Amino acid sequence: MTMDLQVKKFNYVFTWFDQNRDGWLTRDDFEKIAEVFTAVADEDDHKNKAAMTRAFMHWWDLLLAASDGTPGEKIGNAEFLRIMHSSIIAPQNFENAVGGIADGLIAALDRDGNGSLSREEYVRMYDALGVPPTTSTEAFKRLDRDGSGEISYAEFRQAIVEFYLSVDPNAPGNWLLGAT
């Protein structure tokens, strides 16, 4: 397998995180994407909002620490791809950055506390994050591996891991944000 699929997925993430669409990632972009994610939580869900914000800021700090010192603390797409491969998806960093966001997100969205996301919860989440409902509905079908009609915490975490780490074009996690 080539890394082309992973590069395609990381390019998608770069575009998603570039909130002001200027072609650079900055601390401001990470603060704004954190706000987008935390907005899906209930107003009084401070624990999960803080967890997601902390994870996004950790991700930004990892990017900045591994950067080539771009003036103005900006990270371009090519540098983002390099750092994603060398640092962010490294086992010692992946869990605190990407995993922390995923954990806070699923905990915030699991409003009935059953440890899983219904199709409605999943589609509503991604709609709020800017992913069209048609895309997230199809993704839900693929990520609900056991066909239970819900995506369990384990299924969601597996999808996160596959999206960021797998180069297998058939991995269901590739559908996390839509067809890749």
DRENDO-1510 file (C-alpha; in Angstrom, 1 decimal, always signed):
<recs>
REC; n; res; u; v; w
REC; 1; MET; +0.0; +0.0; +0.0 .
REC; 2; THR; +1.2; +3.5; -0.7 .
REC; 3; MET; +0.9; +6.5; +1.6 .
REC; 4; ASP; -1.1; +8.4; -1.0 .
REC; 5; LEU; -4.4; +7.7; +0.8 .
REC; 6; GLN; -3.0; +8.9; +4.1 .
REC; 7; VAL; -1.7; +12.1; +2.4 .
REC; 8; LYS; -5.2; +12.6; +0.9 .
REC; 9; LYS; -6.8; +12.3; +4.3 .
REC; 10; PHE; -4.2; +14.6; +5.9 .
REC; 11; ASN; -4.8; +17.2; +3.2 .
REC; 12; TYR; -8.5; +17.0; +4.0 .
REC; 13; VAL; -7.7; +17.6; +7.7 .
REC; 14; PHE; -5.5; +20.6; +6.8 .
REC; 15; THR; -8.2; +22.2; +4.7 .
REC; 16; TRP; -10.8; +21.6; +7.5 .
REC; 17; PHE; -8.5; +23.1; +10.2 .
REC; 18; ASP; -7.6; +26.1; +8.0 .
REC; 19; GLN; -10.6; +28.0; +9.3 .
REC; 20; ASN; -9.8; +31.3; +7.7 .
REC; 21; ARG; -8.9; +29.6; +4.4 .
REC; 22; ASP; -5.6; +31.4; +3.9 .
REC; 23; GLY; -3.5; +28.3; +3.2 .
REC; 24; TRP; -1.8; +28.4; +6.6 .
REC; 25; LEU; -2.5; +26.8; +10.0 .
REC; 26; THR; -2.1; +29.1; +13.0 .
REC; 27; ARG; -3.0; +29.0; +16.7 .
REC; 28; ASP; -6.0; +31.1; +15.8 .
REC; 29; ASP; -7.2; +28.3; +13.3 .
REC; 30; PHE; -6.8; +25.7; +16.1 .
REC; 31; GLU; -8.7; +27.9; +18.6 .
REC; 32; LYS; -11.5; +28.3; +16.0 .
REC; 33; ILE; -11.7; +24.6; +15.1 .
REC; 34; ALA; -11.8; +23.8; +18.8 .
REC; 35; GLU; -14.7; +26.2; +19.1 .
REC; 36; VAL; -16.5; +24.4; +16.3 .
REC; 37; PHE; -16.1; +21.1; +18.0 .
REC; 38; THR; -16.9; +22.3; +21.5 .
REC; 39; ALA; -20.1; +24.0; +20.2 .
REC; 40; VAL; -21.6; +20.5; +19.7 .
REC; 41; ALA; -21.5; +19.9; +23.4 .
REC; 42; ASP; -24.2; +21.0; +25.8 .
REC; 43; GLU; -23.7; +24.5; +27.1 .
REC; 44; ASP; -22.8; +23.2; +30.7 .
REC; 45; ASP; -20.6; +20.3; +29.5 .
REC; 46; HIS; -17.4; +22.1; +30.7 .
REC; 47; LYS; -15.5; +18.8; +31.1 .
REC; 48; ASN; -15.7; +17.6; +27.5 .
REC; 49; LYS; -15.4; +21.1; +26.1 .
REC; 50; ALA; -12.1; +21.5; +28.1 .
REC; 51; ALA; -10.9; +18.1; +27.0 .
REC; 52; MET; -11.4; +18.9; +23.3 .
REC; 53; THR; -9.9; +22.3; +23.6 .
REC; 54; ARG; -6.9; +21.0; +25.5 .
REC; 55; ALA; -6.4; +18.3; +22.8 .
REC; 56; PHE; -6.6; +20.8; +19.9 .
REC; 57; MET; -4.1; +23.1; +21.7 .
REC; 58; HIS; -1.8; +20.1; +22.3 .
REC; 59; TRP; -2.0; +19.2; +18.6 .
REC; 60; TRP; -1.1; +22.8; +17.7 .
REC; 61; ASP; +1.9; +22.8; +20.2 .
REC; 62; LEU; +3.1; +19.5; +18.6 .
REC; 63; LEU; +2.9; +21.1; +15.2 .
REC; 64; LEU; +4.7; +24.2; +16.3 .
REC; 65; ALA; +7.5; +22.3; +18.1 .
REC; 66; ALA; +8.2; +20.2; +15.1 .
REC; 67; SER; +8.0; +23.0; +12.6 .
REC; 68; ASP; +10.8; +24.6; +10.7 .
REC; 69; GLY; +10.2; +27.9; +12.5 .
REC; 70; THR; +8.0; +29.5; +9.9 .
REC; 71; PRO; +7.8; +33.3; +10.6 .
REC; 72; GLY; +4.6; +34.3; +12.4 .
REC; 73; GLU; +4.0; +30.7; +13.7 .
REC; 74; LYS; +2.3; +29.4; +10.6 .
REC; 75; ILE; +2.3; +25.9; +9.3 .
REC; 76; GLY; +1.8; +25.4; +5.6 .
REC; 77; ASN; +0.3; +22.3; +4.0 .
REC; 78; ALA; +3.6; +20.6; +3.1 .
REC; 79; GLU; +5.0; +21.1; +6.5 .
REC; 80; PHE; +1.7; +19.9; +8.1 .
REC; 81; LEU; +2.0; +16.7; +6.1 .
REC; 82; ARG; +5.6; +16.2; +7.2 .
REC; 83; ILE; +4.8; +16.8; +10.8 .
REC; 84; MET; +1.7; +14.6; +10.7 .
REC; 85; HIS; +3.9; +11.7; +9.6 .
REC; 86; SER; +6.8; +12.4; +11.9 .
REC; 87; SER; +5.1; +13.6; +15.1 .
REC; 88; ILE; +1.3; +13.7; +15.4 .
REC; 89; ILE; +0.6; +10.1; +14.5 .
REC; 90; ALA; +3.6; +8.9; +16.5 .
REC; 91; PRO; +2.3; +6.7; +19.3 .
REC; 92; GLN; +3.5; +9.0; +22.1 .
REC; 93; ASN; +1.5; +11.9; +20.6 .
REC; 94; PHE; -1.5; +10.5; +18.8 .
REC; 95; GLU; -3.5; +9.6; +21.9 .
REC; 96; ASN; -3.2; +13.0; +23.6 .
REC; 97; ALA; -3.9; +15.0; +20.4 .
REC; 98; VAL; -6.3; +13.1; +18.2 .
REC; 99; GLY; -7.5; +10.6; +20.8 .
REC; 100; GLY; -8.3; +13.4; +23.3 .
REC; 101; ILE; -10.5; +15.2; +20.7 .
REC; 102; ALA; -12.3; +11.9; +19.9 .
REC; 103; ASP; -12.9; +11.0; +23.5 .
REC; 104; GLY; -14.3; +14.5; +24.4 .
REC; 105; LEU; -16.4; +14.5; +21.3 .
REC; 106; ILE; -18.1; +11.2; +21.8 .
REC; 107; ALA; -18.6; +11.8; +25.5 .
REC; 108; ALA; -20.2; +15.2; +24.7 .
REC; 109; LEU; -22.5; +13.7; +22.0 .
REC; 110; ASP; -23.6; +10.6; +23.9 .
REC; 111; ARG; -26.4; +12.5; +25.5 .
REC; 112; ASP; -28.3; +9.4; +26.6 .
REC; 113; GLY; -25.2; +8.0; +28.3 .
REC; 114; ASN; -25.3; +4.5; +26.6 .
REC; 115; GLY; -21.7; +4.6; +25.4 .
REC; 116; SER; -22.6; +4.9; +21.7 .
REC; 117; LEU; -23.9; +7.3; +19.1 .
REC; 118; SER; -27.2; +6.8; +17.3 .
REC; 119; ARG; -27.3; +7.6; +13.6 .
REC; 120; GLU; -29.1; +10.9; +14.5 .
REC; 121; GLU; -26.4; +11.9; +17.1 .
REC; 122; TYR; -23.7; +11.0; +14.6 .
REC; 123; VAL; -25.2; +12.9; +11.7 .
REC; 124; ARG; -26.1; +15.9; +13.9 .
REC; 125; MET; -22.5; +16.0; +15.1 .
REC; 126; TYR; -20.9; +16.0; +11.7 .
REC; 127; ASP; -23.5; +18.5; +10.3 .
REC; 128; ALA; -22.4; +20.9; +13.1 .
REC; 129; LEU; -18.8; +20.2; +12.1 .
REC; 130; GLY; -19.5; +21.1; +8.5 .
REC; 131; VAL; -19.8; +17.6; +7.0 .
REC; 132; PRO; -23.0; +17.2; +4.9 .
REC; 133; PRO; -25.7; +14.9; +6.3 .
REC; 134; THR; -25.6; +12.8; +3.1 .
REC; 135; THR; -21.9; +12.1; +3.7 .
REC; 136; SER; -22.2; +11.4; +7.4 .
REC; 137; THR; -25.2; +9.1; +6.9 .
REC; 138; GLU; -23.2; +7.0; +4.5 .
REC; 139; ALA; -20.2; +7.1; +6.8 .
REC; 140; PHE; -22.5; +5.9; +9.7 .
REC; 141; LYS; -23.5; +2.8; +7.8 .
REC; 142; ARG; -19.9; +1.9; +7.2 .
REC; 143; LEU; -18.6; +2.6; +10.7 .
REC; 144; ASP; -21.4; +0.7; +12.4 .
REC; 145; ARG; -19.4; -2.5; +12.0 .
REC; 146; ASP; -21.7; -4.7; +14.0 .
REC; 147; GLY; -24.9; -3.5; +12.4 .
REC; 148; SER; -26.4; -2.5; +15.7 .
REC; 149; GLY; -27.8; +0.8; +14.5 .
REC; 150; GLU; -25.3; +2.7; +16.8 .
REC; 151; ILE; -21.6; +3.4; +16.7 .
REC; 152; SER; -20.1; +2.3; +19.9 .
REC; 153; TYR; -17.2; +4.0; +21.6 .
REC; 154; ALA; -14.9; +1.2; +20.4 .
REC; 155; GLU; -16.2; +1.5; +16.8 .
REC; 156; PHE; -15.7; +5.3; +16.8 .
REC; 157; ARG; -12.2; +5.0; +18.2 .
REC; 158; GLN; -11.3; +2.3; +15.7 .
REC; 159; ALA; -12.6; +4.6; +12.9 .
REC; 160; ILE; -10.4; +7.4; +14.3 .
REC; 161; VAL; -7.3; +5.2; +14.3 .
REC; 162; GLU; -8.0; +3.9; +10.8 .
REC; 163; PHE; -8.6; +7.3; +9.4 .
REC; 164; TYR; -5.3; +8.7; +10.7 .
REC; 165; LEU; -3.1; +5.6; +10.7 .
REC; 166; SER; -4.3; +3.2; +8.0 .
REC; 167; VAL; -3.1; +3.1; +4.4 .
REC; 168; ASP; -5.6; +0.4; +3.6 .
REC; 169; PRO; -8.1; +1.8; +1.1 .
REC; 170; ASN; -10.8; -0.6; +2.3 .
REC; 171; ALA; -10.6; +0.4; +6.0 .
REC; 172; PRO; -14.1; +1.6; +7.2 .
REC; 173; GLY; -12.4; +4.4; +9.1 .
REC; 174; ASN; -11.5; +6.1; +5.9 .
REC; 175; TRP; -15.2; +7.1; +5.8 .
REC; 176; LEU; -15.0; +9.0; +9.1 .
REC; 177; LEU; -15.3; +12.4; +7.3 .
REC; 178; GLY; -16.8; +11.0; +4.1 .
REC; 179; ALA; -15.4; +9.2; +1.1 .
REC; 180; THR; -11.6; +9.5; +0.8 .
</recs>
